[in-house]
Amino acid sequence: MSRAEHQELADELRRLVAIRLLDPLRILLESDAATASLQRRIDRDAATWATRLLGPDHQAAVHTCARLLAALYPDDGPFDPPDAWWRTALGQVVARRIGHPGADHVSLSTAGAMLGITRQGVHDLVNRDKLERHPDGGVSTASIRARLDQLSGGHR
């Protein structure tokens, strides 16, 4: 884990929690003071979450991913973020740690976003048997995770 990667992820987590959780509370309670102590706590905890997500303990990272996704993206339907989300610091960590939590296969464009390459690059990897084509179309998320794991030197 590089210091820059850790800092980028921690900063993104701070922003996401503020936008998705604290800002609605500030609006509802009509008070910045009501959430000030929570903001300070999140400022501290974001670094801890980033350390867990990027650290060597795979189970702790998966558990932290699940908690963050449940809190930041609550919905009655399956988790299906836009392709651009996979290019964020959190999206990249989720792709490496758990793959796509709501699908066993994704489109070539989503696979590209998860891998940080173009759709054509994914197509080439599928044709060279470096990624697994899913029987229902697209690419298996298990093969995307395996590819990301391989590229990171097997660090899970």
C-alpha positions as CSV (number, residue, x, y, z in Angstrom):
1,M,0.0,0.0,0.0
2,S,1.5,3.3,-1.0
3,R,1.0,6.4,1.1
4,A,-0.6,8.3,-1.8
5,E,-3.1,5.4,-2.4
6,H,-4.0,5.4,1.3
7,Q,-4.4,9.2,1.4
8,E,-6.5,9.3,-1.7
9,L,-8.8,6.5,-0.4
10,A,-9.1,8.1,3.1
11,D,-9.9,11.5,1.5
12,E,-12.5,9.9,-0.7
13,L,-14.1,8.1,2.2
14,R,-14.3,11.4,4.2
15,R,-16.0,13.1,1.3
16,L,-18.5,10.2,0.6
17,V,-19.5,9.9,4.3
18,A,-20.0,13.7,4.5
19,I,-22.0,13.9,1.3
20,R,-24.1,10.8,1.7
21,L,-24.6,10.7,5.5
22,L,-23.7,13.9,7.3
23,D,-25.0,16.5,4.9
24,P,-28.6,15.0,5.0
25,L,-28.4,15.1,8.8
26,R,-27.3,18.7,8.8
27,I,-30.2,19.6,6.5
28,L,-32.7,17.7,8.6
29,L,-31.4,19.0,11.9
30,E,-30.8,22.5,10.5
31,S,-27.5,22.5,12.4
32,D,-23.8,22.1,11.6
33,A,-23.2,21.9,15.4
34,A,-25.3,18.7,15.7
35,T,-23.0,16.8,13.4
36,A,-19.6,18.4,14.3
37,S,-18.5,15.6,16.6
38,L,-19.5,13.0,14.0
39,Q,-17.4,14.9,11.4
40,R,-14.4,14.8,13.7
41,R,-14.9,11.1,14.3
42,I,-15.2,10.4,10.5
43,D,-12.1,12.4,9.9
44,R,-10.2,10.0,12.2
45,D,-12.0,6.8,11.2
46,A,-11.5,7.3,7.4
47,A,-7.8,6.7,7.8
48,T,-8.5,3.5,9.7
49,W,-11.0,2.3,7.1
50,A,-8.5,3.0,4.3
51,T,-5.8,1.0,6.3
52,R,-8.1,-1.9,6.6
53,L,-9.2,-1.8,3.0
54,L,-5.6,-1.7,1.7
55,G,-4.0,-3.9,4.4
56,P,-2.9,-7.5,4.4
57,D,-6.0,-8.8,6.3
58,H,-8.3,-9.9,3.5
59,Q,-11.2,-10.7,5.9
60,A,-11.0,-7.3,7.6
61,A,-10.9,-5.6,4.2
62,V,-14.0,-7.5,2.9
63,H,-15.9,-6.8,6.1
64,T,-15.0,-3.1,5.9
65,C,-16.1,-3.0,2.2
66,A,-19.4,-4.6,3.1
67,R,-20.0,-2.1,5.9
68,L,-19.1,0.9,3.8
69,L,-21.2,-0.2,0.8
70,A,-24.2,-0.9,3.0
71,A,-24.0,2.5,4.7
72,L,-23.1,4.6,1.7
73,Y,-25.2,3.0,-0.9
74,P,-28.4,1.7,0.8
75,D,-31.0,0.6,-1.6
76,D,-33.7,-2.1,-2.0
77,G,-32.3,-3.2,-5.3
78,P,-29.0,-4.8,-6.2
79,F,-25.8,-2.7,-6.0
80,D,-25.1,-1.6,-9.6
81,P,-22.9,1.5,-9.7
82,P,-22.1,3.3,-13.0
83,D,-18.9,2.4,-14.7
84,A,-17.2,5.6,-13.6
85,W,-17.6,4.5,-9.9
86,W,-15.3,1.6,-10.5
87,R,-12.5,4.0,-11.4
88,T,-12.7,5.7,-8.0
89,A,-10.3,4.8,-5.2
90,L,-13.2,3.0,-3.3
91,G,-14.4,1.3,-6.5
92,Q,-10.9,0.0,-7.2
93,V,-10.5,-1.4,-3.7
94,V,-14.0,-3.1,-3.9
95,A,-13.1,-4.6,-7.3
96,R,-9.9,-6.1,-5.8
97,R,-11.3,-7.2,-2.5
98,I,-14.8,-8.5,-3.4
99,G,-15.4,-8.0,-7.1
100,H,-18.8,-6.9,-8.0
101,P,-21.0,-7.5,-4.9
102,G,-24.2,-7.7,-6.9
103,A,-23.3,-9.7,-10.0
104,D,-21.4,-12.8,-11.1
105,H,-20.8,-11.3,-14.5
106,V,-20.6,-7.8,-16.0
107,S,-20.5,-6.1,-19.4
108,L,-17.2,-5.6,-21.2
109,S,-17.3,-1.9,-20.4
110,T,-17.9,-2.5,-16.7
111,A,-15.1,-5.0,-16.7
112,G,-12.9,-2.4,-18.3
113,A,-13.8,0.1,-15.6
114,M,-13.1,-2.4,-12.9
115,L,-9.7,-3.2,-14.4
116,G,-8.9,0.3,-15.3
117,I,-8.6,-0.5,-19.1
118,T,-10.7,0.0,-22.2
119,R,-13.5,-2.2,-23.4
120,Q,-11.3,-3.2,-26.3
121,G,-8.6,-4.2,-23.8
122,V,-11.1,-6.4,-22.0
123,H,-12.1,-8.0,-25.3
124,D,-8.5,-8.8,-26.1
125,L,-8.0,-10.4,-22.6
126,V,-11.1,-12.5,-23.1
127,N,-9.9,-13.6,-26.5
128,R,-6.5,-14.5,-25.0
129,D,-8.2,-16.5,-22.2
130,K,-6.9,-14.0,-19.6
131,L,-10.5,-13.3,-18.6
132,E,-13.4,-15.7,-18.5
133,R,-16.3,-15.1,-20.8
134,H,-19.6,-15.7,-18.8
135,P,-22.1,-18.0,-20.5
136,D,-24.8,-15.3,-20.1
137,G,-22.6,-12.7,-21.8
138,G,-20.0,-10.3,-20.6
139,V,-17.1,-11.3,-18.3
140,S,-17.2,-13.3,-15.0
141,T,-16.5,-11.1,-12.0
142,A,-14.5,-14.0,-10.5
143,S,-12.0,-13.8,-13.4
144,I,-11.8,-10.0,-13.0
145,R,-10.9,-10.4,-9.3
146,A,-8.4,-13.1,-10.2
147,R,-6.8,-10.8,-12.8
148,L,-6.6,-7.9,-10.3
149,D,-5.1,-10.2,-7.7
150,Q,-2.5,-11.4,-10.2
151,L,-1.7,-7.8,-11.2
152,S,-1.2,-6.8,-7.5
153,G,1.2,-9.7,-7.0
154,G,-1.2,-12.0,-5.3
155,H,-1.8,-9.6,-2.4
156,R,-5.3,-10.1,-1.1
